[in-house]
Amino acid sequence: MIKQLTTETFAKEIESGVTLVDFGATWCPPCQMMEPIVEELAQEFEGRASVTKVDVDQSPELAQLFNVRSIPTLVLFKDGKPVDATLGVQPKKVLAEKISSQL
């Protein structure tokens, strides 16, 4: 299950462990293409890493804080700090390797 993060919940959610945050929007076709991949990652890494989403229309201040200029942007956090980021549609394997490397 992918958690939807807001400005209020973001800091607490990423403060410890490994968290992948998918910055996107419901109207964005590439974001929609990433949806099943992100869902699979959430299931695959359940209990070991968190996979979350931020809707940039609902939380524009988070997008601005992490310099998200195009969507989808996927940012990997470890213990509250960004350690990696990718832009655009990514293969599941690439994202899984990035998550695994931080565990």
Secondary structure, 3 states (H helix, E strand, C coil): CCEEECCCCHHHHHCCCEEEEEEECCCCHHHHHHHHHHHHHHHHCCCCCEEEEEECCCCHHHHHHCCCCCCCEEEEEECCEEEEEEECCCCHHHHHHHHHHHC
